[in-house]
Amino acid sequence: MQLLNYMHLYVEVARTKNFRKAADTLGMSSSTLSRNIAALEKEIGVRLLHRSTRRVELTEAGEAYFNRCQGIVEEANVAHEALRGEAAHPSGTLRISMPVDFAIDYLAPVLAEFAAAYPLIDFELDAGARRVDLLAEPFDLAIRMGPAPAAPSTLVARQIALLERHLYASPAYLDQAPPLFHPEDLAHHTLCVAGGIKQEGWALFNGADSTTVPVAARFSLNSMGLSRALAAQGAGIAILDSVIARDELASGQLRRVLPQWSLAPIPVHAITDTRLLSARTRLFVDFLKARLPGHDSVARR
């Protein structure tokens, strides 16, 4: 980057053959410009200019260097202007991998709004449980629920949401199930666990109080939507976030149980293989942060 900056300065001096005029065009002092050109000559080990009090002349090497650099600087300026145009009017294809349940319940409305706001962007969406390889596959980003990739990692995680989680069951299940007054009573209930973990402990919080209860899941699955459907059908108690459970809760198919207790919220991350994002990718990530639940908490992180 420093060498390209030197080239840019040198091309202006070589074009005008006058340090003062070049400095005025570049918005810097003549002395600063002269020091930069001297640093360039020292860097490449060749004298490029003959200087006198009245004029500047190019050496033979300086003429050849000018002819080469002029095209390079022009190409760099064209590329820079193209990127500025992309930032102002983003276009191209945005390739995203995402969990299917999260895509349906959360991303679909946000995607529709984003697509309307940026009509020049197209989308290739991979919704499923498979974790794509961002280093080997042509995705711009992956949306993943849960902790960020553990260090050391070549991937970059940006938290975009924080989802509250509660316990839900159907009225039919609760009518025939054992009493449920405290998290410890979960040991006597049928549980639906999304995440594919057969045995795990659930940490629950009630204000400043917390407890961890060992649970055995009868239904272990990798779909929050399926966990919701099973709970609505009376199969057991499921951990769901409030948006995924809202329709069944409103219709009476599900009821929140142990309402004073909640599980730790689950973070959602946009994962990329680089910190240097295209304009369309950065716009989309910022769009998600502003519209997904918990964005106030995300902003404080």
N, C-alpha and C positions, 0 to 999 in steps of 0.2 A: 504494500500500500504506500509506503514511503517512497519507493522508487517510482511508482506511477505519479505521485505528487511532484517529484522532481522533474519528471518528464513533462508534466503539464506546465510547470514554471518555465522550463527550458524552451519549450515550443513557443511560448509567448515572447520570450526574449529574442529567440532566433527569428521569429516572424517580424517583429518591430525593429530589431537591431538597435534597441534603445531601452536601457534599464528603467528610466523614469516612466516612459510611456507604458512599458510592460507592467511596472509596479502599480500604476494608476488603474490599469485594466484589471489587475489581479486583486486590488484592494489591500495592498501592503506597502511598506516603505521600501525605497530603493536599496537601503543597506541590508534589510532582511532578505530581499530577493537576491542580492549579490552573494550573501553568505550561503543561501541555499544552492545557488549554482556552483559556488566553490566546493560545497560539500558533495555535490553530484560529481564534479570532476575528480575529487579525491576518491570517491566511491569507485568510479570506473577506471581511474588511473590514466586518464587522457585529458589533455587540454581541449576544450570545445570552442572557446572564444578568445579572440584577441581584443583586449580592452584598451581604450585610450580615453582621455578626458572628453573627446568629442564624439567618438563613434565606437560601435561594436561590430567586429567582423567574425564570421565563422571560420574556424580552421577547416582543413579538409576532413578531418574526423568529425568535426562539429556539423558540417554540411550533411555527411552521410547519416550521422545520428539524428539530425533534424528530420531528414526524409523518412527514416524509420519511425521515429517517435510521433510524428504528426498523424500518421494513420492509426497508431495505437491509441493516442489520446482522443482522436475523433471517435473511434469505436467505443472507448470507455464512456465518453459523453453520451453517445447514442444509447448504450446499455443503461446508463444512469437515468436518462430521461424516460426510457421505456419502463423502468421500474417505478419511477415517479408516477407515470401514467397508470401503471398497474395498481398502485396504491390508491389513486384517485378513482379509478374505474376498474375494480378487480374483475378478472375474467379467468377462464380456464376451468379445469376439472378438479374438484375436491374429492379425494378418495378417503373414505372413513370406514373403520371397523368399529362395531359397537355391539353390546349385548342386546339381544332381540327384545327382551321385556323392557329394558330401559329405553330402547329406541321407540317402541310403541307408545309407552305411557308418558315419556318425557320429551324425547327428541323430535317426534313427528310434528307437534305444533311449532316448536322452535325452528325446525328445518323449513317448514312452510313459510314462516315469517321471514327468515333469512333469505330464502329463495326469492321472495317477492321484493325484498329490499335490494338484492344484487342480481338482477336478471341475466347478467353475462356469465354467471358461474353455473356450471353443470356439476352433477353429483354422481359418484359411484359409491354405493353403500353396501357394506357386507355386514349383515345383522345375523349374529349367531354366537355360539358358545366358544368357537375356536379362537385361540389367541394367535393372531397373525404375527409373523416375524417382520417387524418394521425395518430391520436392517437388510432383509432379503426380498421383501415384497413391496410393490409400488404403492404404499399407502402414505398419505400425508399425516394422518394421526389415527390413534385408536382410543376409544372411550372405554375405560375400565373402572369397575367398581372395586373398592377395597384399598388397601395400603398402596403407596407408591412403590415402584421397583426398589428392591434393596440395593444399597451401595456395596461394592462398586458396580455401577451400571453405565452403559453408554447411552441409555435412554433418558429422556428429560420428561418429568411429570409436572403438570400444572393442574392444581386442584380447581375444579370448576363447579362443584356442588357438594353439599353435605346433607344427606338424607336421614331424617328422623325415623326410628324404627320402634314399632310397638307389637304387642301380641294380639292376635285376632282369632276368633273361632265363631262358628255358626251357632245360633240359638238352639238348633236341634241337638248339636253336640253337647252344649253346655247343660241342657236339660237332663241328659242321661249320664253325664260324666261325674266323677268324684268332685267334692267341693274344691274350690280354688280361691283361697283367701291370701296366700303368701307365695312368693316364688318357689319356696321349698315344695309346695304342693304339686309343682310341675312334674315331679318324679312319678306321679301316679296318672299322668295324662299321655295321650297319644300326640306325638309331635311331628310336624312336617318341617324339615330343615332344608332350605335351599342353599346350595354351595357344595353339595356332594360329600359332606362330612358325616359319617354314620354316628360317631360318638363325639360329643363336645360339651363343654360347659358354657352356659349362658350367663354373662355378667349383666345384671339389671341394676338400675339406679332409680332412687326415689328422693329427689333433692340431694341432700348431703349424704343420705344413706345409700349403701350399695351392698350387693350380695352376688356371689357366683354359685350357681347351682349346677351340679352334674346332670346331664340329660341324655337320654337314649332316644334317638329319632327312629320311629318306625318307617317313615318316608324320608329318604335322603335323595335329593334331586338337584339338578343344576338350572332350574328355571323358577324364577320368582312368580311368573304367571301361573305355572302349574301348581305351585304351593298355594297360591291364592284360590285357585279353582278347587283344590282338594279341601281346603278349609271351608269354603262356601258350601261344599257338598256334605259337610259334617264329618270329614275324615279325621280331623284333629286340630291342634293349635298351630298356627304359623306365625313366623316373624315377617312382617310386611311394613313397608313405609306407607305413610298416610296417603300419598297420591295413588299408589297402586291399589290400595284398599278402598278408595273413596266411593266408587260406584256401588260395590257390594255393601259398604257401610251405609250409604244413603238408602239403598233398597231394603235394608234389614237382613240381607243374607249373611252379613258378618257383624260381629259385635266386638268391641275392644275389651279384652280381659286384663285383669290386674291394671286398671287404668292409671293408678298412681305410679306404676313402674314402667320404665322404658329401657331399651337397650342403647348402647353407645351408637351415635349416628355413624353412618357409613360414608366415607369420602368417595367422591368420583373424580377421576383424573383424566385429562387429555394427555396422552403419551405420544411423544415424537422422538425421532432419532437425532434431533439437532435442536439447538437453541435458536438457530437462524431460520425463521419461518417465512414462507411466502406471504404476500399481503392478504390473499384470500384465506389462508390458514389462520393467520393471526386475527383477522377480523372475526372468523367463525368462533375461535376460542374465546375472544372477548365477548362475543354475542351470547355464548352459552353461560359465561360467568354472570352476566347481567340478568339473565332470565331464569336460571335454574334455582331450585330451593337452596337456601343457605348461602346465597352469594354475599350477604353482608358478612357472614363468618369467614367466607373465603377471602374477601377483600382485606380482612384484618390480619390474614396470615402472611 
